[in-house]
Amino acid sequence: MSTETRPLLGWFVADTLAVARRHILKITRVPETLFFALIQPVMFVLLFAFVFGGAIKGFPGGAQDYRAYLISGIFAQTVMFAVAGITVGITEDASKGIMDRFRSLPMRQSAVLAGHTLASLAQNALVIIALSITGLAVGWRIRGSATDAILAYVLLATFAYAVTWLGAWIGLHMPNPEVAGTAGLAWIFPLTFASNVFTPVATMPGWLQPIALWNPVSCLALACRQLFGNPNPFVGDSFPERHAMALSFGWAAVLLAIFVPLAVRSFKSRNAGGQA
């Protein structure tokens, strides 16, 4: 079938899968990339569970419950760190002229970014699986129903995919991979640490608590704790705490609604400028 008569949706899907396959093969050819992506969240779990976990005083249930509390937070943090990988990847492809090559092919331009983000989602799925195994090894358990657990993983995947579009948009505006690596991480650390990932919001200073409650990372971590049936002490009755799951899906929808069109437009304008 010629490209002129090819169905629009079929073209987009086929091109997206082709680009995703390229990036997945790239990961397999450079296994160090996947190794460090897998090892980083594992190191966070071990560090906070065993090195800092003993210093957490007054946590109901002691160190064991803190570890169970921690894992959902690390899930949320890991999802956010997905931004850094795709930010660097997009910038690297752009700086090497790969984006220009894609533009010269008879394919949907939006499929280039869609394939990139889909491959990133596949990598993040592997990271979440490795993190789940590590959590089980340190005492984390799924206490909720199977349906709730599946919903928690769907939520994590949805949020991870939304965040990768933000990373793609950032990457398209970076001059080189070195700057992209810094830009991808610089804003994640304050967002992660000003959340309930490592400590309950109620233990934070009063002025910081509203910020932490509405923080998307806090909403995601709290929703996962609720769905997995993990310890969740000091939870109040605020709107974000009562509707954490809905807010998490809402944050993901907002990110997709904003950054999918922005990233696609930036991709087209960047390439157009490059050709000019």
Secondary structure by P-SEA (a helix, b strand, c coil): cccccccaaaaaaaaaaaaaaaaaaaaaacaaaaaaaaaaaaaaaaaaacccccccccccccaaaaaaaaaaaaaaaaaaaaaaaaaaaaaaaaaaaaaaaaaaccccaaaaaaaaaaaaaaaaaaaaaaaaaaaaaacccccccaaaaaaaaaaaaaaaaaaaaaaaaaaaacccaaaaaaaacaaaaaaaaacccccccccccccaaaaaaacaaaaaaaaaaaaacccccccccccccccaaaaaaaaaaaaaaccaaaaaaaaaaaaaaaac
